[in-house]
Amino acid sequence: MKVACLGMGWWSDVLADAIQRSGRLSIAACYSRSAQKRQKFAQKYRCRAAGSYEEILHDPEIEAIINTTPNGVHRETTLAAAAAGKHVFL
């Protein structure tokens, strides 16, 4: 399953490492409002740095969102992902 990581904090690294070891998921893209964090994460995990969250939501290859945004943003980002037909992991 191809996933996109949303939010580039310490928890996103923990989950991305687990995803890579799983053999079942692959990180296709990532997004953070911080371009620097987004590029660093993309380089580390060899995925595409999306220019916007909407770009990820409209990508038919991405089946799920790994949502590691701050808790106060979970509702908004999760509802948008669900409306786009994506699975969400919080």
PDB file of N, CA, C and O in Angstrom:
ATOM      1  N   MET A   1       0.847  -1.169   0.000  1.00  0.00           N
ATOM      2  CA  MET A   1       0.000   0.000   0.000  1.00  0.00           C
ATOM      3  C   MET A   1       0.894   1.233   0.000  1.00  0.00           C
ATOM      4  O   MET A   1       1.826   1.333   0.798  1.00  0.00           O
ATOM      5  N   LYS A   2       0.608   2.164  -0.891  1.00  0.00           N
ATOM      6  CA  LYS A   2       1.364   3.414  -0.951  1.00  0.00           C
ATOM      7  C   LYS A   2       0.725   4.436  -0.020  1.00  0.00           C
ATOM      8  O   LYS A   2      -0.483   4.668  -0.055  1.00  0.00           O
ATOM      9  N   VAL A   3       1.569   5.038   0.810  1.00  0.00           N
ATOM     10  CA  VAL A   3       1.088   6.007   1.786  1.00  0.00           C
ATOM     11  C   VAL A   3       1.819   7.335   1.617  1.00  0.00           C
ATOM     12  O   VAL A   3       2.874   7.412   0.988  1.00  0.00           O
ATOM     13  N   ALA A   4       1.232   8.368   2.194  1.00  0.00           N
ATOM     14  CA  ALA A   4       1.874   9.678   2.269  1.00  0.00           C
ATOM     15  C   ALA A   4       1.961  10.068   3.734  1.00  0.00           C
ATOM     16  O   ALA A   4       1.015   9.867   4.495  1.00  0.00           O
ATOM     17  N   CYS A   5       3.083  10.620   4.120  1.00  0.00           N
ATOM     18  CA  CYS A   5       3.279  11.091   5.488  1.00  0.00           C
ATOM     19  C   CYS A   5       2.965  12.580   5.545  1.00  0.00           C
ATOM     20  O   CYS A   5       3.412  13.358   4.702  1.00  0.00           O
ATOM     21  N   LEU A   6       2.202  12.952   6.535  1.00  0.00           N
ATOM     22  CA  LEU A   6       1.770  14.340   6.705  1.00  0.00           C
ATOM     23  C   LEU A   6       2.238  14.832   8.065  1.00  0.00           C
ATOM     24  O   LEU A   6       1.876  14.264   9.096  1.00  0.00           O
ATOM     25  N   GLY A   7       3.044  15.891   8.068  1.00  0.00           N
ATOM     26  CA  GLY A   7       3.633  16.387   9.309  1.00  0.00           C
ATOM     27  C   GLY A   7       5.007  15.767   9.498  1.00  0.00           C
ATOM     28  O   GLY A   7       5.143  14.544   9.477  1.00  0.00           O
ATOM     29  N   MET A   8       6.018  16.589   9.680  1.00  0.00           N
ATOM     30  CA  MET A   8       7.389  16.092   9.710  1.00  0.00           C
ATOM     31  C   MET A   8       8.059  16.353  11.051  1.00  0.00           C
ATOM     32  O   MET A   8       9.053  17.077  11.119  1.00  0.00           O
ATOM     33  N   GLY A   9       7.529  15.777  12.102  1.00  0.00           N
ATOM     34  CA  GLY A   9       8.139  15.893  13.425  1.00  0.00           C
ATOM     35  C   GLY A   9       8.854  14.602  13.790  1.00  0.00           C
ATOM     36  O   GLY A   9       9.050  13.736  12.938  1.00  0.00           O
ATOM     37  N   TRP A  10       9.243  14.469  15.052  1.00  0.00           N
ATOM     38  CA  TRP A  10       9.975  13.277  15.486  1.00  0.00           C
ATOM     39  C   TRP A  10       9.140  12.012  15.320  1.00  0.00           C
ATOM     40  O   TRP A  10       9.681  10.954  14.999  1.00  0.00           O
ATOM     41  N   TRP A  11       7.829  12.109  15.534  1.00  0.00           N
ATOM     42  CA  TRP A  11       6.968  10.928  15.435  1.00  0.00           C
ATOM     43  C   TRP A  11       6.881  10.429  13.987  1.00  0.00           C
ATOM     44  O   TRP A  11       6.754   9.227  13.752  1.00  0.00           O
ATOM     45  N   SER A  12       6.949  11.336  13.032  1.00  0.00           N
ATOM     46  CA  SER A  12       6.911  10.911  11.624  1.00  0.00           C
ATOM     47  C   SER A  12       8.131  10.064  11.292  1.00  0.00           C
ATOM     48  O   SER A  12       8.024   9.126  10.502  1.00  0.00           O
ATOM     49  N   ASP A  13       9.286  10.368  11.871  1.00  0.00           N
ATOM     50  CA  ASP A  13      10.478   9.542  11.645  1.00  0.00           C
ATOM     51  C   ASP A  13      10.315   8.159  12.259  1.00  0.00           C
ATOM     52  O   ASP A  13      10.693   7.162  11.644  1.00  0.00           O
ATOM     53  N   VAL A  14       9.762   8.088  13.455  1.00  0.00           N
ATOM     54  CA  VAL A  14       9.530   6.793  14.102  1.00  0.00           C
ATOM     55  C   VAL A  14       8.628   5.929  13.222  1.00  0.00           C
ATOM     56  O   VAL A  14       8.926   4.761  12.975  1.00  0.00           O
ATOM     57  N   LEU A  15       7.530   6.510  12.754  1.00  0.00           N
ATOM     58  CA  LEU A  15       6.591   5.746  11.930  1.00  0.00           C
ATOM     59  C   LEU A  15       7.170   5.419  10.560  1.00  0.00           C
ATOM     60  O   LEU A  15       6.947   4.322  10.048  1.00  0.00           O
ATOM     61  N   ALA A  16       7.906   6.342   9.960  1.00  0.00           N
ATOM     62  CA  ALA A  16       8.504   6.092   8.646  1.00  0.00           C
ATOM     63  C   ALA A  16       9.509   4.944   8.717  1.00  0.00           C
ATOM     64  O   ALA A  16       9.568   4.117   7.807  1.00  0.00           O
ATOM     65  N   ASP A  17      10.289   4.889   9.778  1.00  0.00           N
ATOM     66  CA  ASP A  17      11.226   3.773   9.949  1.00  0.00           C
ATOM     67  C   ASP A  17      10.468   2.449  10.054  1.00  0.00           C
ATOM     68  O   ASP A  17      10.877   1.451   9.461  1.00  0.00           O
ATOM     69  N   ALA A  18       9.369   2.438  10.805  1.00  0.00           N
ATOM     70  CA  ALA A  18       8.555   1.226  10.941  1.00  0.00           C
ATOM     71  C   ALA A  18       7.916   0.841   9.609  1.00  0.00           C
ATOM     72  O   ALA A  18       7.834  -0.341   9.277  1.00  0.00           O
ATOM     73  N   ILE A  19       7.471   1.824   8.858  1.00  0.00           N
ATOM     74  CA  ILE A  19       6.871   1.566   7.545  1.00  0.00           C
ATOM     75  C   ILE A  19       7.887   0.904   6.634  1.00  0.00           C
ATOM     76  O   ILE A  19       7.564  -0.065   5.947  1.00  0.00           O
ATOM     77  N   GLN A  20       9.103   1.410   6.620  1.00  0.00           N
ATOM     78  CA  GLN A  20      10.126   0.836   5.752  1.00  0.00           C
ATOM     79  C   GLN A  20      10.460  -0.598   6.144  1.00  0.00           C
ATOM     80  O   GLN A  20      10.749  -1.423   5.278  1.00  0.00           O
ATOM     81  N   ARG A  21      10.423  -0.901   7.428  1.00  0.00           N
ATOM     82  CA  ARG A  21      10.707  -2.269   7.877  1.00  0.00           C
ATOM     83  C   ARG A  21       9.540  -3.217   7.638  1.00  0.00           C
ATOM     84  O   ARG A  21       9.732  -4.432   7.598  1.00  0.00           O
ATOM     85  N   SER A  22       8.344  -2.686   7.480  1.00  0.00           N
ATOM     86  CA  SER A  22       7.142  -3.522   7.403  1.00  0.00           C
ATOM     87  C   SER A  22       7.082  -4.406   6.168  1.00  0.00           C
ATOM     88  O   SER A  22       6.587  -5.531   6.233  1.00  0.00           O
ATOM     89  N   GLY A  23       7.577  -3.913   5.058  1.00  0.00           N
ATOM     90  CA  GLY A  23       7.463  -4.677   3.822  1.00  0.00           C
ATOM     91  C   GLY A  23       6.059  -4.662   3.233  1.00  0.00           C
ATOM     92  O   GLY A  23       5.827  -5.254   2.179  1.00  0.00           O
ATOM     93  N   ARG A  24       5.135  -4.005   3.885  1.00  0.00           N
ATOM     94  CA  ARG A  24       3.747  -3.958   3.410  1.00  0.00           C
ATOM     95  C   ARG A  24       3.335  -2.571   2.923  1.00  0.00           C
ATOM     96  O   ARG A  24       2.425  -2.433   2.106  1.00  0.00           O
ATOM     97  N   LEU A  25       4.000  -1.570   3.424  1.00  0.00           N
ATOM     98  CA  LEU A  25       3.686  -0.192   3.060  1.00  0.00           C
ATOM     99  C   LEU A  25       4.911   0.442   2.418  1.00  0.00           C
ATOM    100  O   LEU A  25       6.046   0.059   2.699  1.00  0.00           O
ATOM    101  N   SER A  26       4.661   1.417   1.551  1.00  0.00           N
ATOM    102  CA  SER A  26       5.769   2.199   1.002  1.00  0.00           C
ATOM    103  C   SER A  26       5.378   3.671   1.039  1.00  0.00           C
ATOM    104  O   SER A  26       4.231   4.034   0.775  1.00  0.00           O
ATOM    105  N   ILE A  27       6.342   4.499   1.367  1.00  0.00           N
ATOM    106  CA  ILE A  27       6.102   5.940   1.450  1.00  0.00           C
ATOM    107  C   ILE A  27       6.277   6.524   0.057  1.00  0.00           C
ATOM    108  O   ILE A  27       7.381   6.544  -0.487  1.00  0.00           O
ATOM    109  N   ALA A  28       5.185   6.994  -0.506  1.00  0.00           N
ATOM    110  CA  ALA A  28       5.209   7.553  -1.858  1.00  0.00           C
ATOM    111  C   ALA A  28       5.432   9.057  -1.847  1.00  0.00           C
ATOM    112  O   ALA A  28       6.023   9.607  -2.777  1.00  0.00           O
ATOM    113  N   ALA A  29       4.959   9.727  -0.794  1.00  0.00           N
ATOM    114  CA  ALA A  29       5.042  11.188  -0.755  1.00  0.00           C
ATOM    115  C   ALA A  29       4.999  11.674   0.683  1.00  0.00           C
ATOM    116  O   ALA A  29       4.659  10.933   1.605  1.00  0.00           O
ATOM    117  N   CYS A  30       5.350  12.934   0.844  1.00  0.00           N
ATOM    118  CA  CYS A  30       5.270  13.558   2.161  1.00  0.00           C
ATOM    119  C   CYS A  30       4.882  15.020   1.986  1.00  0.00           C
ATOM    120  O   CYS A  30       5.063  15.612   0.922  1.00  0.00           O
ATOM    121  N   TYR A  31       4.342  15.585   3.067  1.00  0.00           N
ATOM    122  CA  TYR A  31       4.021  17.011   3.043  1.00  0.00           C
ATOM    123  C   TYR A  31       4.137  17.591   4.443  1.00  0.00           C
ATOM    124  O   TYR A  31       3.695  16.996   5.427  1.00  0.00           O
ATOM    125  N   SER A  32       4.732  18.748   4.502  1.00  0.00           N
ATOM    126  CA  SER A  32       4.799  19.590   5.693  1.00  0.00           C
ATOM    127  C   SER A  32       4.717  21.025   5.209  1.00  0.00           C
ATOM    128  O   SER A  32       5.153  21.331   4.099  1.00  0.00           O
ATOM    129  N   ARG A  33       4.165  21.905   6.025  1.00  0.00           N
ATOM    130  CA  ARG A  33       4.145  23.320   5.642  1.00  0.00           C
ATOM    131  C   ARG A  33       5.560  23.875   5.523  1.00  0.00           C
ATOM    132  O   ARG A  33       5.792  24.835   4.789  1.00  0.00           O
ATOM    133  N   SER A  34       6.499  23.277   6.237  1.00  0.00           N
ATOM    134  CA  SER A  34       7.899  23.695   6.176  1.00  0.00           C
ATOM    135  C   SER A  34       8.580  23.020   4.984  1.00  0.00           C
ATOM    136  O   SER A  34       8.756  21.802   4.973  1.00  0.00           O
ATOM    137  N   ALA A  35       8.958  23.808   3.992  1.00  0.00           N
ATOM    138  CA  ALA A  35       9.627  23.251   2.809  1.00  0.00           C
ATOM    139  C   ALA A  35      10.929  22.559   3.189  1.00  0.00           C
ATOM    140  O   ALA A  35      11.278  21.535   2.601  1.00  0.00           O
ATOM    141  N   GLN A  36      11.642  23.095   4.152  1.00  0.00           N
ATOM    142  CA  GLN A  36      12.910  22.499   4.573  1.00  0.00           C
ATOM    143  C   GLN A  36      12.687  21.109   5.182  1.00  0.00           C
ATOM    144  O   GLN A  36      13.397  20.166   4.834  1.00  0.00           O
ATOM    145  N   LYS A  37      11.718  20.975   6.078  1.00  0.00           N
ATOM    146  CA  LYS A  37      11.423  19.676   6.689  1.00  0.00           C
ATOM    147  C   LYS A  37      10.925  18.689   5.639  1.00  0.00           C
ATOM    148  O   LYS A  37      11.294  17.515   5.654  1.00  0.00           O
ATOM    149  N   ARG A  38      10.094  19.171   4.740  1.00  0.00           N
ATOM    150  CA  ARG A  38       9.533  18.336   3.669  1.00  0.00           C
ATOM    151  C   ARG A  38      10.650  17.771   2.796  1.00  0.00           C
ATOM    152  O   ARG A  38      10.660  16.575   2.506  1.00  0.00           O
ATOM    153  N   GLN A  39      11.585  18.615   2.377  1.00  0.00           N
ATOM    154  CA  GLN A  39      12.682  18.170   1.517  1.00  0.00           C
ATOM    155  C   GLN A  39      13.607  17.201   2.245  1.00  0.00           C
ATOM    156  O   GLN A  39      14.051  16.209   1.668  1.00  0.00           O
ATOM    157  N   LYS A  40      13.895  17.484   3.497  1.00  0.00           N
ATOM    158  CA  LYS A  40      14.769  16.613   4.293  1.00  0.00           C
ATOM    159  C   LYS A  40      14.147  15.226   4.456  1.00  0.00           C
ATOM    160  O   LYS A  40      14.832  14.216   4.299  1.00  0.00           O
ATOM    161  N   PHE A  41      12.858  15.177   4.770  1.00  0.00           N
ATOM    162  CA  PHE A  41      12.155  13.908   4.935  1.00  0.00           C
ATOM    163  C   PHE A  41      12.131  13.145   3.611  1.00  0.00           C
ATOM    164  O   PHE A  41      12.383  11.941   3.581  1.00  0.00           O
ATOM    165  N   ALA A  42      11.833  13.839   2.529  1.00  0.00           N
ATOM    166  CA  ALA A  42      11.766  13.202   1.204  1.00  0.00           C
ATOM    167  C   ALA A  42      13.104  12.592   0.822  1.00  0.00           C
ATOM    168  O   ALA A  42      13.156  11.494   0.269  1.00  0.00           O
ATOM    169  N   GLN A  43      14.168  13.290   1.111  1.00  0.00           N
ATOM    170  CA  GLN A  43      15.498  12.773   0.790  1.00  0.00           C
ATOM    171  C   GLN A  43      15.826  11.559   1.659  1.00  0.00           C
ATOM    172  O   GLN A  43      16.350  10.562   1.160  1.00  0.00           O
ATOM    173  N   LYS A  44      15.525  11.637   2.941  1.00  0.00           N
ATOM    174  CA  LYS A  44      15.837  10.548   3.871  1.00  0.00           C
ATOM    175  C   LYS A  44      15.076   9.271   3.533  1.00  0.00           C
ATOM    176  O   LYS A  44      15.633   8.176   3.610  1.00  0.00           O
ATOM    177  N   TYR A  45      13.795   9.409   3.158  1.00  0.00           N
ATOM    178  CA  TYR A  45      12.951   8.236   2.923  1.00  0.00           C
ATOM    179  C   TYR A  45      12.688   7.978   1.442  1.00  0.00           C
ATOM    180  O   TYR A  45      11.857   7.142   1.088  1.00  0.00           O
ATOM    181  N   ARG A  46      13.393   8.693   0.591  1.00  0.00           N
ATOM    182  CA  ARG A  46      13.323   8.490  -0.860  1.00  0.00           C
ATOM    183  C   ARG A  46      11.874   8.506  -1.370  1.00  0.00           C
ATOM    184  O   ARG A  46      11.407   7.566  -2.013  1.00  0.00           O
ATOM    185  N   CYS A  47      11.193   9.600  -1.060  1.00  0.00           N
ATOM    186  CA  CYS A  47       9.824   9.777  -1.531  1.00  0.00           C
ATOM    187  C   CYS A  47       9.692  11.166  -2.146  1.00  0.00           C
ATOM    188  O   CYS A  47      10.622  11.972  -2.100  1.00  0.00           O
ATOM    189  N   ARG A  48       8.543  11.426  -2.711  1.00  0.00           N
ATOM    190  CA  ARG A  48       8.274  12.717  -3.351  1.00  0.00           C
ATOM    191  C   ARG A  48       7.824  13.738  -2.310  1.00  0.00           C
ATOM    192  O   ARG A  48       6.967  13.448  -1.476  1.00  0.00           O
ATOM    193  N   ALA A  49       8.397  14.914  -2.365  1.00  0.00           N
ATOM    194  CA  ALA A  49       7.964  16.021  -1.509  1.00  0.00           C
ATOM    195  C   ALA A  49       6.832  16.745  -2.232  1.00  0.00           C
ATOM    196  O   ALA A  49       7.066  17.460  -3.207  1.00  0.00           O
ATOM    197  N   ALA A  50       5.615  16.557  -1.752  1.00  0.00           N
ATOM    198  CA  ALA A  50       4.453  17.181  -2.393  1.00  0.00           C
ATOM    199  C   ALA A  50       4.443  18.680  -2.123  1.00  0.00           C
ATOM    200  O   ALA A  50       4.883  19.132  -1.066  1.00  0.00           O
ATOM    201  N   GLY A  51       3.944  19.434  -3.071  1.00  0.00           N
ATOM    202  CA  GLY A  51       3.871  20.882  -2.929  1.00  0.00           C
ATOM    203  C   GLY A  51       2.712  21.354  -2.079  1.00  0.00           C
ATOM    204  O   GLY A  51       2.697  22.497  -1.622  1.00  0.00           O
ATOM    205  N   SER A  52       1.725  20.466  -1.862  1.00  0.00           N
ATOM    206  CA  SER A  52       0.565  20.819  -1.039  1.00  0.00           C
ATOM    207  C   SER A  52      -0.111  19.542  -0.549  1.00  0.00           C
ATOM    208  O   SER A  52       0.090  18.464  -1.108  1.00  0.00           O
ATOM    209  N   TYR A  53      -0.907  19.678   0.496  1.00  0.00           N
ATOM    210  CA  TYR A  53      -1.678  18.544   0.990  1.00  0.00           C
ATOM    211  C   TYR A  53      -2.719  18.134  -0.048  1.00  0.00           C
ATOM    212  O   TYR A  53      -3.003  16.948  -0.213  1.00  0.00           O
ATOM    213  N   GLU A  54      -3.280  19.105  -0.740  1.00  0.00           N
ATOM    214  CA  GLU A  54      -4.274  18.822  -1.776  1.00  0.00           C
ATOM    215  C   GLU A  54      -3.677  17.951  -2.887  1.00  0.00           C
ATOM    216  O   GLU A  54      -4.363  17.092  -3.440  1.00  0.00           O
ATOM    217  N   GLU A  55      -2.416  18.171  -3.208  1.00  0.00           N
ATOM    218  CA  GLU A  55      -1.734  17.346  -4.213  1.00  0.00           C
ATOM    219  C   GLU A  55      -1.742  15.877  -3.790  1.00  0.00           C
ATOM    220  O   GLU A  55      -1.969  14.993  -4.615  1.00  0.00           O
ATOM    221  N   ILE A  56      -1.498  15.624  -2.532  1.00  0.00           N
ATOM    222  CA  ILE A  56      -1.526  14.255  -2.007  1.00  0.00           C
ATOM    223  C   ILE A  56      -2.943  13.697  -2.065  1.00  0.00           C
ATOM    224  O   ILE A  56      -3.147  12.553  -2.471  1.00  0.00           O
ATOM    225  N   LEU A  57      -3.917  14.503  -1.661  1.00  0.00           N
ATOM    226  CA  LEU A  57      -5.304  14.030  -1.640  1.00  0.00           C
ATOM    227  C   LEU A  57      -5.809  13.673  -3.031  1.00  0.00           C
ATOM    228  O   LEU A  57      -6.654  12.789  -3.169  1.00  0.00           O
ATOM    229  N   HIS A  58      -5.307  14.343  -4.061  1.00  0.00           N
ATOM    230  CA  HIS A  58      -5.757  14.084  -5.428  1.00  0.00           C
ATOM    231  C   HIS A  58      -4.923  13.032  -6.152  1.00  0.00           C
ATOM    232  O   HIS A  58      -5.203  12.720  -7.309  1.00  0.00           O
ATOM    233  N   ASP A  59      -3.917  12.486  -5.502  1.00  0.00           N
ATOM    234  CA  ASP A  59      -3.055  11.475  -6.121  1.00  0.00           C
ATOM    235  C   ASP A  59      -3.718  10.104  -5.985  1.00  0.00           C
ATOM    236  O   ASP A  59      -3.838   9.595  -4.871  1.00  0.00           O
ATOM    237  N   PRO A  60      -4.150   9.495  -7.092  1.00  0.00           N
ATOM    238  CA  PRO A  60      -4.853   8.214  -7.010  1.00  0.00           C
ATOM    239  C   PRO A  60      -3.974   7.051  -6.560  1.00  0.00           C
ATOM    240  O   PRO A  60      -4.499   6.024  -6.130  1.00  0.00           O
ATOM    241  N   GLU A  61      -2.661   7.183  -6.647  1.00  0.00           N
ATOM    242  CA  GLU A  61      -1.773   6.098  -6.219  1.00  0.00           C
ATOM    243  C   GLU A  61      -1.632   6.027  -4.702  1.00  0.00           C
ATOM    244  O   GLU A  61      -1.303   4.972  -4.160  1.00  0.00           O
ATOM    245  N   ILE A  62      -1.874   7.133  -4.020  1.00  0.00           N
ATOM    246  CA  ILE A  62      -1.748   7.158  -2.560  1.00  0.00           C
ATOM    247  C   ILE A  62      -3.054   6.664  -1.953  1.00  0.00           C
ATOM    248  O   ILE A  62      -4.118   7.249  -2.156  1.00  0.00           O
ATOM    249  N   GLU A  63      -2.944   5.570  -1.203  1.00  0.00           N
ATOM    250  CA  GLU A  63      -4.130   4.946  -0.623  1.00  0.00           C
ATOM    251  C   GLU A  63      -4.397   5.380   0.811  1.00  0.00           C
ATOM    252  O   GLU A  63      -5.530   5.305   1.287  1.00  0.00           O
ATOM    253  N   ALA A  64      -3.348   5.837   1.503  1.00  0.00           N
ATOM    254  CA  ALA A  64      -3.509   6.164   2.920  1.00  0.00           C
ATOM    255  C   ALA A  64      -2.621   7.334   3.314  1.00  0.00           C
ATOM    256  O   ALA A  64      -1.598   7.612   2.688  1.00  0.00           O
ATOM    257  N   ILE A  65      -3.046   8.007   4.372  1.00  0.00           N
ATOM    258  CA  ILE A  65      -2.318   9.132   4.947  1.00  0.00           C
ATOM    259  C   ILE A  65      -1.837   8.726   6.335  1.00  0.00           C
ATOM    260  O   ILE A  65      -2.616   8.227   7.148  1.00  0.00           O
ATOM    261  N   ILE A  66      -0.558   8.943   6.602  1.00  0.00           N
ATOM    262  CA  ILE A  66      -0.008   8.780   7.946  1.00  0.00           C
ATOM    263  C   ILE A  66      -0.002  10.186   8.540  1.00  0.00           C
ATOM    264  O   ILE A  66       0.836  11.014   8.183  1.00  0.00           O
ATOM    265  N   ASN A  67      -0.929  10.446   9.437  1.00  0.00           N
ATOM    266  CA  ASN A  67      -1.168  11.804   9.930  1.00  0.00           C
ATOM    267  C   ASN A  67      -0.420  12.044  11.239  1.00  0.00           C
ATOM    268  O   ASN A  67      -0.864  11.621  12.307  1.00  0.00           O
ATOM    269  N   THR A  68       0.717  12.725  11.143  1.00  0.00           N
ATOM    270  CA  THR A  68       1.487  13.066  12.341  1.00  0.00           C
ATOM    271  C   THR A  68       1.525  14.580  12.548  1.00  0.00           C
ATOM    272  O   THR A  68       2.486  15.126  13.090  1.00  0.00           O
ATOM    273  N   THR A  69       0.477  15.229  12.113  1.00  0.00           N
ATOM    274  CA  THR A  69       0.353  16.669  12.338  1.00  0.00           C
ATOM    275  C   THR A  69       0.082  16.922  13.822  1.00  0.00           C
ATOM    276  O   THR A  69      -0.233  15.981  14.551  1.00  0.00           O
ATOM    277  N   PRO A  70       0.197  18.161  14.283  1.00  0.00           N
ATOM    278  CA  PRO A  70      -0.161  18.467  15.672  1.00  0.00           C
ATOM    279  C   PRO A  70      -1.625  18.095  15.946  1.00  0.00           C
ATOM    280  O   PRO A  70      -2.471  18.170  15.055  1.00  0.00           O
ATOM    281  N   ASN A  71      -1.906  17.701  17.170  1.00  0.00           N
ATOM    282  CA  ASN A  71      -3.248  17.235  17.533  1.00  0.00           C
ATOM    283  C   ASN A  71      -4.351  18.199  17.136  1.00  0.00           C
ATOM    284  O   ASN A  71      -5.432  17.764  16.738  1.00  0.00           O
ATOM    285  N   GLY A  72      -4.107  19.480  17.233  1.00  0.00           N
ATOM    286  CA  GLY A  72      -5.118  20.473  16.905  1.00  0.00           C
ATOM    287  C   GLY A  72      -5.504  20.517  15.438  1.00  0.00           C
ATOM    288  O   GLY A  72      -6.503  21.141  15.079  1.00  0.00           O
ATOM    289  N   VAL A  73      -4.730  19.866  14.591  1.00  0.00           N
ATOM    290  CA  VAL A  73      -4.987  19.858  13.148  1.00  0.00           C
ATOM    291  C   VAL A  73      -5.531  18.500  12.687  1.00  0.00           C
ATOM    292  O   VAL A  73      -5.960  18.364  11.541  1.00  0.00           O
ATOM    293  N   HIS A  74      -5.515  17.500  13.570  1.00  0.00           N
ATOM    294  CA  HIS A  74      -5.939  16.149  13.191  1.00  0.00           C
ATOM    295  C   HIS A  74      -7.327  16.106  12.561  1.00  0.00           C
ATOM    296  O   HIS A  74      -7.528  15.453  11.537  1.00  0.00           O
ATOM    297  N   ARG A  75      -8.270  16.794  13.166  1.00  0.00           N
ATOM    298  CA  ARG A  75      -9.653  16.715  12.671  1.00  0.00           C
ATOM    299  C   ARG A  75      -9.747  17.197  11.230  1.00  0.00           C
ATOM    300  O   ARG A  75     -10.292  16.502  10.373  1.00  0.00           O
ATOM    301  N   GLU A  76      -9.220  18.375  10.966  1.00  0.00           N
ATOM    302  CA  GLU A  76      -9.295  18.972   9.628  1.00  0.00           C
ATOM    303  C   GLU A  76      -8.603  18.098   8.575  1.00  0.00           C
ATOM    304  O   GLU A  76      -9.164  17.833   7.512  1.00  0.00           O
ATOM    305  N   THR A  77      -7.393  17.660   8.878  1.00  0.00           N
ATOM    306  CA  THR A  77      -6.638  16.876   7.893  1.00  0.00           C
ATOM    307  C   THR A  77      -7.224  15.483   7.712  1.00  0.00           C
ATOM    308  O   THR A  77      -7.201  14.939   6.608  1.00  0.00           O
ATOM    309  N   THR A  78      -7.746  14.903   8.782  1.00  0.00           N
ATOM    310  CA  THR A  78      -8.344  13.571   8.694  1.00  0.00           C
ATOM    311  C   THR A  78      -9.648  13.607   7.908  1.00  0.00           C
ATOM    312  O   THR A  78      -9.888  12.732   7.075  1.00  0.00           O
ATOM    313  N   LEU A  79     -10.489  14.597   8.156  1.00  0.00           N
ATOM    314  CA  LEU A  79     -11.744  14.707   7.405  1.00  0.00           C
ATOM    315  C   LEU A  79     -11.481  14.921   5.918  1.00  0.00           C
ATOM    316  O   LEU A  79     -12.189  14.365   5.078  1.00  0.00           O
ATOM    317  N   ALA A  80     -10.479  15.713   5.590  1.00  0.00           N
ATOM    318  CA  ALA A  80     -10.135  15.941   4.179  1.00  0.00           C
ATOM    319  C   ALA A  80      -9.662  14.649   3.528  1.00  0.00           C
ATOM    320  O   ALA A  80     -10.023  14.358   2.388  1.00  0.00           O
ATOM    321  N   ALA A  81      -8.859  13.875   4.244  1.00  0.00           N
ATOM    322  CA  ALA A  81      -8.375  12.604   3.700  1.00  0.00           C
ATOM    323  C   ALA A  81      -9.526  11.620   3.509  1.00  0.00           C
ATOM    324  O   ALA A  81      -9.608  10.949   2.480  1.00  0.00           O
ATOM    325  N   ALA A  82     -10.404  11.536   4.486  1.00  0.00           N
ATOM    326  CA  ALA A  82     -11.551  10.630   4.375  1.00  0.00           C
ATOM    327  C   ALA A  82     -12.452  11.034   3.210  1.00  0.00           C
ATOM    328  O   ALA A  82     -12.937  10.175   2.475  1.00  0.00           O
ATOM    329  N   ALA A  83     -12.674  12.324   3.040  1.00  0.00           N
ATOM    330  CA  ALA A  83     -13.498  12.804   1.926  1.00  0.00           C
ATOM    331  C   ALA A  83     -12.867  12.471   0.581  1.00  0.00           C
ATOM    332  O   ALA A  83     -13.571  12.313  -0.417  1.00  0.00           O
ATOM    333  N   ALA A  84     -11.540  12.363   0.551  1.00  0.00           N
ATOM    334  CA  ALA A  84     -10.828  12.012  -0.684  1.00  0.00           C
ATOM    335  C   ALA A  84     -10.724  10.500  -0.869  1.00  0.00           C
ATOM    336  O   ALA A  84     -10.126  10.032  -1.837  1.00  0.00           O
ATOM    337  N   GLY A  85     -11.305   9.736   0.057  1.00  0.00           N
ATOM    338  CA  GLY A  85     -11.297   8.281  -0.061  1.00  0.00           C
ATOM    339  C   GLY A  85     -10.016   7.614   0.411  1.00  0.00           C
ATOM    340  O   GLY A  85      -9.729   6.479   0.032  1.00  0.00           O
ATOM    341  N   LYS A  86      -9.247   8.312   1.235  1.00  0.00           N
ATOM    342  CA  LYS A  86      -7.983   7.763   1.741  1.00  0.00           C
ATOM    343  C   LYS A  86      -8.192   7.142   3.117  1.00  0.00           C
ATOM    344  O   LYS A  86      -9.000   7.626   3.910  1.00  0.00           O
ATOM    345  N   HIS A  87      -7.462   6.072   3.394  1.00  0.00           N
ATOM    346  CA  HIS A  87      -7.386   5.538   4.749  1.00  0.00           C
ATOM    347  C   HIS A  87      -6.534   6.509   5.556  1.00  0.00           C
ATOM    348  O   HIS A  87      -5.686   7.204   4.996  1.00  0.00           O
ATOM    349  N   VAL A  88      -6.752   6.561   6.864  1.00  0.00           N
ATOM    350  CA  VAL A  88      -5.985   7.471   7.711  1.00  0.00           C
ATOM    351  C   VAL A  88      -5.450   6.710   8.915  1.00  0.00           C
ATOM    352  O   VAL A  88      -6.186   5.995   9.595  1.00  0.00           O
ATOM    353  N   PHE A  89      -4.161   6.877   9.165  1.00  0.00           N
ATOM    354  CA  PHE A  89      -3.520   6.338  10.356  1.00  0.00           C
ATOM    355  C   PHE A  89      -3.102   7.524  11.210  1.00  0.00           C
ATOM    356  O   PHE A  89      -2.365   8.397  10.753  1.00  0.00           O
ATOM    357  N   LEU A  90      -3.578   7.553  12.464  1.00  0.00           N
ATOM    358  CA  LEU A  90      -3.230   8.651  13.377  1.00  0.00           C
ATOM    359  C   LEU A  90      -2.233   8.165  14.402  1.00  0.00           C
ATOM    360  O   LEU A  90      -1.810   8.935  15.264  1.00  0.00           O
TER     361      LEU A  90
END
